């Protein structure tokens, strides 16, 4: 992408960030907000996806840069010596296990199921942190 295209893209990202934040602050659905503001709903969703992708890419880049170099073990451990032990909750613990977790921050509500991939949850929470003011 040329420098001119990059500048234009960043300008559009900033413009659409303001529009998306205004939609969230309005309390209206995306469809109702776009109708009221005479905004093409397809463009709204397109830029919302673009902004999310950029935020996720930025976070991944920051996290990768912040990771320390992998430490070498002081005593080498042969691969075949590493074993995992399956863990099973006790019967009494099963009664207290929640089947899902609900997180609400402003208009956003996330339901986290037991099988939700941790990376997806982490990325989603990072995006919410960047898009919404603190809860």
C-alpha positions in Angstrom: 0.0 0.0 0.0 1.4 3.4 -1.0 1.9 6.2 1.6 -1.0 8.1 0.1 -3.2 5.0 0.4 -2.1 4.4 4.0 -2.9 8.0 5.0 -6.3 7.8 3.3 -7.0 4.4 5.0 -6.0 5.8 8.5 -8.2 8.8 7.9 -11.2 6.6 7.1 -10.4 4.4 10.1 -10.5 7.4 12.4 -13.7 8.7 10.8 -15.5 5.3 11.2 -14.2 4.8 14.7 -16.1 8.0 15.6 -19.2 6.8 13.8 -19.1 3.4 15.5 -18.5 5.0 19.0 -21.4 7.3 18.3 -23.6 4.4 17.4 -22.7 2.6 20.7 -23.3 5.7 22.7 -26.7 6.3 21.1 -28.0 3.0 22.5 -29.6 2.3 19.1 -29.1 -0.8 17.1 -26.6 -0.5 14.2 -29.5 -0.6 11.7 -31.6 2.1 13.5 -28.5 4.3 13.9 -27.6 4.0 10.3 -31.1 4.7 9.2 -31.2 7.8 11.4 -27.8 9.1 10.2 -28.4 8.0 6.6 -25.4 5.7 6.6 -25.1 2.6 4.4 -25.4 -0.3 6.8 -23.0 -2.5 4.7 -20.3 0.2 4.9 -20.9 0.5 8.6 -20.4 -3.3 9.1 -17.4 -3.3 6.7 -15.6 -0.6 8.7 -16.5 -2.2 12.0 -14.8 -5.4 10.8 -11.8 -3.5 9.5 -11.3 -1.6 12.8 -11.7 -4.9 14.8 -9.1 -6.6 12.6 -6.7 -3.7 13.0 -7.1 -3.6 16.8 -6.6 -7.4 17.0 -3.5 -7.1 14.8 -2.1 -4.3 17.0 -2.7 -6.2 20.2 -1.1 -9.3 18.8 1.9 -7.3 17.6 2.2 -5.6 21.1 1.9 -8.9 22.9 4.5 -10.6 20.7 6.9 -7.7 21.1 6.3 -7.7 24.9 7.0 -11.5 25.3 10.3 -12.3 26.9 12.7 -14.5 25.0 12.0 -18.1 25.9 14.2 -19.2 28.7 16.3 -22.3 28.3 15.6 -24.9 31.1 18.5 -25.1 33.5 18.3 -28.8 33.3 17.4 -30.3 30.0 14.2 -32.4 30.2 13.8 -35.1 27.6 10.5 -34.9 25.7 9.5 -38.4 26.6 9.8 -37.6 30.3 7.0 -35.0 30.1 3.6 -36.5 31.0 0.2 -35.0 31.5 -2.2 -36.3 34.2 -5.9 -36.0 33.4 -7.8 -34.2 36.1 -11.4 -34.8 37.0 -13.4 -32.6 39.3 -14.9 -34.3 42.3 -18.6 -35.0 42.4 -19.2 -32.2 44.9 -17.3 -29.7 42.7 -19.4 -30.6 39.7 -22.4 -29.1 41.5 -20.8 -25.7 41.7 -19.4 -25.5 38.1 -21.0 -22.7 36.1 -22.1 -23.7 32.6 -21.4 -20.2 31.3 -20.2 -16.8 32.3 -21.9 -13.6 31.1 -19.9 -10.4 30.9 -21.6 -7.1 30.2 -19.8 -3.8 29.4 -22.0 -1.0 28.2 -24.1 -2.3 25.3 -21.8 -5.3 24.7 -22.7 -8.7 26.3 -20.4 -11.7 26.1 -21.4 -15.2 27.0 -18.4 -17.4 27.7 -19.0 -21.1 27.4 -16.9 -23.9 28.8 -15.5 -24.6 25.4 -14.8 -21.0 24.4 -11.2 -20.9 23.1 -9.0 -18.8 25.4 -7.4 -16.9 22.5 -10.8 -15.9 21.2 -11.9 -14.6 24.6 -8.6 -12.7 25.1 -8.9 -11.1 21.6 -12.5 -10.1 22.2 -11.8 -8.6 25.6 -8.9 -6.6 24.1 -11.1 -5.2 21.4 -13.8 -4.3 23.9 -11.3 -2.6 26.1 -10.2 -0.5 23.1 -13.6 0.3 21.7 -15.6 0.9 24.9 -14.8 3.2 27.9 -14.1 1.2 31.1 -17.1 -0.4 32.7 
